[in-house]
Amino acid sequence: MSFYLIRSCGRFRTPSPMHGSQSSLLPPGFTSNALDSLQRLQQGRSNLELVHTPHEYWPYRRPGQFTGKSCPALRVSVLDSSFNPPTLAHLALARSRPPSPPGTTDHGVSPSESDYDARLLLLSSLMPGDATYVQRLEMMYLLSRDIDNNVAIAIIDQPIFVRKSTLLNSFLQSRLASLHRSLSAGMEAIHRPKLTFLMGFDTLVRLFSPKYYASEEEMTGLLQDFLSPEGQDCCILCADRINVTIDQEVQRRVLTACREFVDRERIHFVNIGGDEQSFSSTDVRAVAATGMDSWRRQVTDLTANYIIENRLYAFNVM
């Protein structure tokens, strides 16, 4: 049995259970765990909750993944979004692979060696909206079924983007240390996480906008730490996305501001596909509200069925 989460008078409550075939696709206990996680965040008992992992050894692919090796960084991609709802643009970004270093090729390299070790779908927009938080987490799980590559789901309570990486690094280091104690045979040291944040250009604009920081000096310092190998050692993979809502002058300003990090290969751009570049959650909600069904082409079949079964975004959604 599945429940929605609704914020009411500063508290979370559970209304009527969800009915429909999509609920049978959720792992046992997923929704109750999501509800518990959200309540811990809302009550201030936590600022980061791991809602779902594909197995107990995540972010490792398997228990003996690095047995006998020195101690390579554990590569984790992070797709941070409100997922309201997840679209095919989210899916394309989540499926993307790390950029190859200059002068290298994938020839003779196995798919697993050229891919991330783990993926994380991160819900971070704790603001009331059309879909409840639990509904978004449930849709994130349905999206993960189409990624199918060591994908976990988490939720975080931190509005400043570059500070999310601090929380994530600390959380993953603690989790890896715990896993190392139980899997230490043959493992020489605790692995360190290396995070790559996946985003659309609209998120990159916010990341490089001084208005989201106390000052421009603070923004510069935080970004240098965020993207520096001597700091948090994070990277960004940004979609070359068509976004007519962003002013051309703003786009030029952001591209100029991030040029230093592009040249240092800390920010990379990726083509996620002609159609996917134009897809957005905002457009799905807007089109669904009109009663037209053309929004379906922007989401996976599982997500479309979920939206219809739960009558999201429009009472008469078809």
C-alpha angles and dihedrals in degrees: 000000000000131000135198123229120228128179110229125171091341094309136093120243134181119232129186118336119260117256126196142078095280092069090065089062093062119096115253110277095010097125096043090049090050090051092049091048093050092048091052089053093046092049092050094244092121140012098199128037129184103217101179139007126183090230140354094264097060128164084038113075090223137352097265098038095129101022111150095007126113107248116287120184114267106239114220125177116208123202105193115190146127090248092208082170120345111238137195087265088062089048093050091050093046091052094048119115129225114276113258115248114254114278094019133106135197091239110132092006119120118236091248093052092052093046136072116275090227141003129216128199106203124197108203109154103096094180125118113258146148095297120045120239093255091049090053091049090050090051089048089056091050088051090051089059088065092048095047098176114115094300124174129186125221141166126216136192104212122107097192107085100210091050090057088069090056090055093043094049091049092047094048093045089054092047093048090049089053092048090047090059091055097037100034097124106111094359112116099198145349112283121232121226119241111199128208114189116212116208148153122247092259089062091048088055091055092045091057097039114108091209089075091059135059089250142345089257091056090049092052093049095047093047092048090053092043095053102029122104086221090053128038091329094219127157133203128223108194127190117239088233132177106235115169091176092070115083113243091232090054090050091051091048093051094046089051092048094051096042092099091058093043090054090049089050093241092118121045131180123219134191106232095183137289097267096035091056090067099043120106139169090233091058092048091054094045095049093043089053090060092057093243117131100215088103088078093077089065097059139049120267091251092053093045091052091048092051091049096045092049095040093232126179095005133033092223097042109157 
